[in-house]
Amino acid sequence: QVQLVESGGGLVQPGGSLSLSCAASPFIFTINALGWYRQAPGKQRELVASITSGGSTNYADSVKGRFTISKDNAKNTGYLQMNSLKPEDTAVYYCNAGGVRSTSSRYLEVWGQGTLVTVSS
């Protein structure tokens, strides 16, 4: 089935940076739009950033000026660059991609498996 593979999570000190990626095989699924969500323990999952197929971006107020969402269409991969990280950024981060199945061109939304980001001294 369609797989969206996330990578890049880990432990980082406050003020540090981390970059997450979200990729799919172009032979199976073509990513058109992307959203990054996060869920901290005991809290609701929230939308952190999104990018449309045309490249328009939106950010949660809590990450504006610190996070950057992007996608590389040639690599069929989305990214979340996180700078000036704070302890409150600690969460499991999930990507959600909208696109089409390569064989049928049918629209799908697919979730990544999640990657843990821990910001701590």
Steps between C-alpha positions, in 0.01 A plus 500: 500500500601867489776585747602843618836471673606759756849557630706757685364493853722484804627676808614860474585773748288814531600747233615224270376394160357189343373413155225248433426333170200319358539293186307264275600290204406688183412166342220458756383843614558857387497764773320821408434666835636446848417571860709450811319423825627440849360341811648546844414257783150567631432768242297530182670446168556837336588622155845656500549593136358431159591552138269480202577345165569851374745576779291721728592452865332549836636467852366475849568816699715304742756414231494802270847632438660179625369220277501474122298254296610413149477231238724377224278378219788336316578288806132453594597603852375750755701666775461686824800706604481582870723769648522663842333199654329529836408234757133553414576380147549151640249271331451224250494661157288356221490588135179480301527502124232555242567365156416239242566133463746471213332206331142628508532877563244466780526756778622383839600644835770304678652531847859439594591277792609786724841601627583611853659839559628562851632843598679482831818615670 
